[in-house]
Amino acid sequence: MAVSRDILLISTADWDNPSWTNKQHMAVHFAKRGYRVLYVESLGLRRATATGQDFSRITRRVRKTFRALRQVRENIWVHSPSALPGGSVCAKLLNQYLVTYRIKRCLGKLGMNRPMVWTYNPMVWPWVNKLKRDLLVYHCVDDLSAQPGMPAEALQEADKKMAGITDIVFTTGPRIDLRFKEWVPDKTYCFPNVADYEHFRQARTDLPIPEAMASIPSPRIGFIGAIAEYKVDFDLISQVARSRPEWHWVMIGKVGEGQPNTRVDKLKAPNIHLLGPRAYAELPQYLAHMDVVAIPCCLNDYTRSMFPMKFFEYLAAGKVIVATQLEALQEYSHVCLLADDAEGLEEHIATALADLGPCLATGDALAKENTWDIRMDAMLRILQEYQ
């Protein structure tokens, strides 16, 4: 029996979030191959904080609740679920009923009678297995329990429960992979994050400099991603910026993504430029005018489990990468420069600016081997084995 051509994809990110993650990319690539995808937006795992950013997020979520099922691309429909506030047993049970009821209605409208369920949210384990479905796939791309404001114990327990009921677990990093292989070794597969090679290779063409970067002098040290304290080492960047005032840091991304109370005081310097988020389509144009790119992550429980999506995107763009000693990047140390501290990061940036960094051709060849199409082929082969 063939894998279902209908997919219920339960995301932890809203469809229109400017910082695209696995969730949107997988939906798009399934759709390109003729699968029909019902994309369910975030159910709101993180506890709300008393910040303007979270107030805006809640307001948007309430507005979306009244949206009808909407088609955003060919073969992709988006549903915005609603959930009652509160963590009581009654509230949880009612939310399960409401969310399940609305998802079933959406599936019915689309004629999806027995979809493959592909979830990024382990907290749905109490009800998702009760749906009429084909395969159940848990795509664990982050250690959500290590993210600020998350219900850590509940998420850790949910991971175990999901492992017990799912047909396949796909992971993105060695530490997460080891955890699931302790529970379900026969159905856990590790696939690091990949990139849209053709999209990011545009950075190697003659693209005009974006207006927002035109007044920023070279050399430019680029960063693209969530600008949050639990992910990015602000102290590290600040130290290098002070030591090398002639280098300009160009940081693209939403401040406080996943951590609304993020403070960027340490990044307030004449040579650190926070440009805010930019559309995915515009990223190659910005990368084209960066001299070096950085992955200056903190080293903590969250980052030790992650594989940065930007890694292969940077390689496809033809850029030398300087990064901190992330566990997932150790096997790729031949195509990037890994630093232990601010002094090491500064030395590596100087090396890259002097064109003495890793061979770009080697990085390009590696990027070609790690594309969404190649990854999708590998995943689909595994799915077929479970039929």
Secondary structure, 3 states (H helix, E strand, C coil): CCCCCEEEEECCCCCCCCCCCHHHHHHHHHHHCCCEEEEECCCCCCCCCCCHHHHHHHHHHHHHHCCCCEEEECCEEEECCCCCCCCCHHHHHHHHHHHHHHHHHHHHHHCCCCCEEEECCHHHHHHHCCCCCCCEEEEECCCHHHCCCCCHHHHHHHHHHHHHHCCEEEECCHHHHHHHHHHCHHHEEECCCCECHHHHHHHHCCCCCCHHHCCCCCCEEEEECCECCCCECHHHHHHHHHHCCCCEEEEECCECCCCCCCCCHHHCCCCEEEEECCCHHHHHHHHCCCCEEEECECCCHHHHCCCCCHHHHHHHCCCCEEEECCHHHHHHCCCCEEECCHHHHHHHHHHHHCCCCCCHHHHHHHHHCCEHHHHHHHHHHHHHHCC
